[in-house]
Amino acid sequence: FLGVMPAYSAADDVLTTKLVTFYEHKKDSSVPSHQATVLLFDPRNGSLKAVLDGSVITAKRTAAVSAIATKLLMPAFAEVLCILGAGVQAYSHYDIFTELFTFKEVRIWNRTKEKAVKFANSVNGPVRVCSSAQEAVTGADVIITVTMATTPILFGDWVKPGAHINAVGASRPDWRELDDELMKNSVLFVDSREAALTESGDVILSGAEIFAELGEVVKGTKPALPEKTTVFKSLGMAVEDTVAAKFVYDSWSAGN
C-alpha cells in the first residue's frame, strides 16, 4: 500500500504530507513493513521547507499517543507491562513507557522467538521473553499489541480485569489483533471515530461500541474510567505527524 496523509494545523502554523509505504513481508525481512517520509511546507506560500524521516516520526508519535492514553486509562497500581510484537513500534513504545512509567516487570512475546530475544538483549532494562502470548498477557496491567497479525492474538479470557490495552496493529478493516470478547467487554477509546469505523477490523468486525475519542478524555468532556478494562485503538492521525514534524523542524532551526 501507498498512503498519503496530508494535514494542516492553523494553531501550529504548519502544513505537511506524510507518504508511507506498507508491505506485508511474508518472511522476516531487514526492511521494515512501514517506511515513511514527511514533507513540510510553508503554509503561507506552499514552498517545501524540509524532508524528514517519517519512519522515526511515526514510531515516536505513535508511542507518545499510546503513552498519553496509558497515563489516562491504566489502573492506579500498574506493575506489569506486556508487549506483543518485536518490531519498530515495540522499541519506540518500550523506550517511552519505561521513561514515563515505573513497571516492576516487562514481558515480550513475538511470533518468531528470535526477534523477541534480540529485543530483550537490545534494550536498556530487563525484559522477560515469553514462549506464548498467553504467558505474556496473564496478570499484565498494561498490554501493547504491535503485531502484523491478521487474526486475533489477544483474547479476552486472558486479560486481567481492569487492565489497559493499547492496540496499535491491525490497521486494515479485515485484520484483527483482539478477539470479540475483549472488544465487547472493554471500554473502547479511539484516536478517531471516523477512522476506526472504516479502517479498524477490531472495531468493525466485533461491532464494539466506541465510548470516546482520546481527545475527548484529554479535554475533559468524557471520563477516563481507569477502574475498567480499557482498550485504546490507535490508527494514527496525520495531524500527529504534522505537529511532530514542526517540533523537529523548529528544534533543528533553533540550532542552525
C-alpha positions in Angstrom: 0.0 0.0 0.0 1.0 3.6 -0.5 -0.7 6.0 1.9 -0.8 9.8 1.6 -1.6 11.7 4.8 -1.9 15.4 4.4 -2.7 17.8 7.3 -2.8 21.5 8.1 -2.7 22.9 11.6 -3.6 26.6 11.9 -2.8 26.5 15.6 0.8 25.4 14.8 1.0 27.2 11.5 2.2 24.1 9.7 1.3 22.1 6.5 2.7 18.6 5.9 2.1 15.5 3.9 3.4 12.0 5.0 4.0 9.4 2.4 4.0 5.9 3.8 4.6 2.6 2.1 3.3 -0.6 3.8 4.5 -4.0 2.7 3.4 -7.2 4.4 6.6 -9.3 4.3 5.9 -13.0 4.0 9.3 -13.8 5.5 11.2 -11.9 8.2 12.9 -9.0 6.4 15.6 -6.5 7.3 13.3 -3.9 5.6 10.6 -2.5 7.9 7.0 -3.2 7.0 6.3 0.6 7.2 8.5 3.2 5.6 7.7 6.9 5.6 8.7 10.4 4.6 7.3 13.7 5.8 7.3 16.7 3.6 6.9 20.0 5.5 5.7 23.1 3.6 5.4 26.8 4.3 1.6 27.2 4.7 1.8 30.8 3.5 3.1 30.1 0.0 3.4 26.3 -0.4 7.2 26.2 -0.6 8.8 22.9 0.5 10.9 23.7 3.6 12.0 20.2 4.8 12.0 16.5 4.1 12.0 14.5 7.3 12.5 10.8 8.2 8.8 9.8 8.6 9.7 6.4 10.0 11.3 7.9 13.1 8.4 10.4 13.5 5.8 7.7 13.0 7.5 5.4 15.6 7.9 8.1 18.2 4.5 9.9 17.8 2.6 6.6 17.8 4.3 5.6 21.1 3.7 9.0 22.5 0.0 8.8 21.8 -0.2 5.4 23.4 1.6 6.8 26.4 -0.9 9.6 26.8 -3.8 7.0 26.6 -2.0 4.8 29.2 -1.4 7.7 31.5 -5.2 8.4 31.5 -6.6 4.9 31.3 -4.2 2.5 33.1 -5.1 1.1 36.6 -3.8 3.0 39.6 -1.3 0.4 40.5 0.3 -0.9 37.3 3.3 -3.1 37.8 3.5 -5.4 34.7 3.9 -4.2 31.2 3.4 -6.7 28.3 4.4 -6.1 24.7 3.2 -8.4 21.9 5.4 -7.9 18.8 9.1 -7.0 18.5 9.3 -4.7 15.5 10.0 -0.9 15.3 6.9 0.1 17.3 7.8 -2.3 20.1 11.1 -0.5 20.6 9.6 3.0 20.5 6.9 2.0 22.9 9.4 0.4 25.3 11.5 3.5 25.3 8.8 5.9 26.2 6.9 3.6 28.5 9.9 2.8 30.6 10.9 6.5 30.7 7.4 7.7 31.8 6.2 4.8 34.0 7.6 2.6 36.6 6.9 -1.1 35.9 8.3 -3.9 38.1 8.3 -6.3 35.1 8.3 -6.0 31.3 7.4 -9.0 29.2 7.6 -9.6 25.5 6.2 -12.1 23.1 6.8 -12.3 19.3 5.7 -14.8 16.6 9.4 -15.6 16.0 11.1 -16.0 19.3 14.5 -15.0 17.9 13.2 -11.4 17.4 11.9 -11.3 21.0 15.3 -12.5 22.3 17.0 -9.9 20.1 14.7 -7.2 21.5 15.4 -8.2 25.1 19.1 -8.1 24.5 18.9 -4.7 22.8 17.0 -2.6 25.2 18.4 -1.0 28.4 16.3 -2.7 31.1 15.4 -6.3 31.9 12.8 -7.9 29.7 11.3 -11.4 30.2 10.9 -13.3 26.9 7.7 -15.4 27.0 7.0 -18.5 25.0 3.4 -17.7 24.3 1.2 -14.6 24.1 -1.0 -16.0 26.9 2.0 -16.3 29.2 3.0 -12.7 28.4 -0.5 -11.4 28.9 -1.6 -13.2 32.1 -1.6 -10.8 35.0 -0.3 -7.9 33.0 -1.7 -4.4 33.9 -0.8 -2.7 30.6 -0.7 -4.5 27.3 0.6 -3.2 24.0 -0.1 -5.0 20.7 2.2 -4.0 17.9 2.0 -7.0 15.6 1.4 -7.8 11.9 -1.4 -10.2 12.9 -4.5 -10.6 10.7 -6.4 -12.8 13.1 -6.7 -12.3 16.9 -3.6 -12.9 19.0 -5.0 -11.4 22.2 -8.1 -13.0 23.9 -10.4 -11.5 26.5 -10.3 -14.5 28.8 -6.5 -14.0 29.2 -6.8 -10.3 30.2 -6.7 -9.2 33.9 -9.9 -7.2 34.8 -9.0 -3.5 34.9 -6.1 -3.9 32.5 -5.4 -1.3 29.8 -4.6 -2.3 26.2 -3.0 -0.2 23.5 -4.0 -1.9 20.2 -1.7 -0.5 17.6 -1.5 -3.2 14.9 -4.3 -4.5 12.6 -4.8 -1.3 10.6 -7.0 -2.8 7.9 -10.8 -3.3 8.0 -10.3 -7.1 7.7 -7.4 -7.5 10.1 -7.7 -8.4 13.8 -5.4 -8.4 16.9 -8.1 -8.6 19.6 -11.0 -11.1 19.9 -14.7 -10.2 20.1 -14.9 -11.0 23.9 -12.2 -8.4 24.7 -13.6 -5.8 22.3 -17.1 -6.1 23.6 -16.3 -6.4 27.4 -13.9 -3.4 27.5 -14.5 0.3 27.4 -13.3 1.3 23.9 -11.4 4.5 23.2 -10.1 5.5 19.7 -8.0 8.3 18.2 -10.6 9.0 15.5 -14.2 7.6 15.4 -14.3 8.2 11.6 -11.1 6.3 11.0 -11.9 3.4 13.5 -15.3 2.8 11.8 -13.7 2.5 8.3 -10.2 1.1 9.0 -10.1 -1.0 12.1 -11.1 -4.6 11.7 -11.1 -5.0 15.5 -13.8 -2.3 15.8 -15.8 -3.1 12.6 -15.9 -6.9 12.8 -16.6 -7.1 16.6 -19.3 -4.5 16.4 -17.9 -3.0 19.6 -19.3 0.4 20.7 -16.9 3.3 20.8 -17.1 5.1 24.1 -14.9 8.1 23.4 -12.1 9.6 21.3 -8.9 10.1 23.3 -9.1 13.8 22.6 -12.4 14.0 24.4 -10.7 12.5 27.5 -7.8 14.9 27.3 -10.3 17.9 27.0 -12.3 16.5 29.9 -15.6 16.1 28.0 -15.5 12.3 28.6 -14.3 10.4 31.6 -11.2 8.1 31.5 -12.6 5.2 33.6 -9.2 3.7 34.6 -11.0 1.3 37.0 -12.5 -0.5 34.0 -10.8 -2.8 31.4 -10.0 -0.3 28.6 -8.8 -0.6 25.0 -7.3 2.3 23.1 -7.4 1.5 19.4 -4.7 3.5 17.7 -4.7 4.0 13.9 -2.6 7.2 13.8 -3.7 10.6 12.5 -2.0 12.9 10.0 -2.1 15.8 12.5 0.2 13.8 14.9 2.8 13.7 12.2 2.3 17.4 11.4 2.8 18.5 15.0 5.8 16.2 15.5 7.4 17.4 12.2 7.0 21.0 13.2 8.6 20.2 16.6 11.6 18.6 14.9 11.9 21.4 12.4 11.7 24.1 15.0 14.3 22.4 17.1 16.6 22.0 14.1 16.1 25.6 13.1 17.0 26.8 16.6 20.3 25.0 16.4 21.1 26.5 13.0 
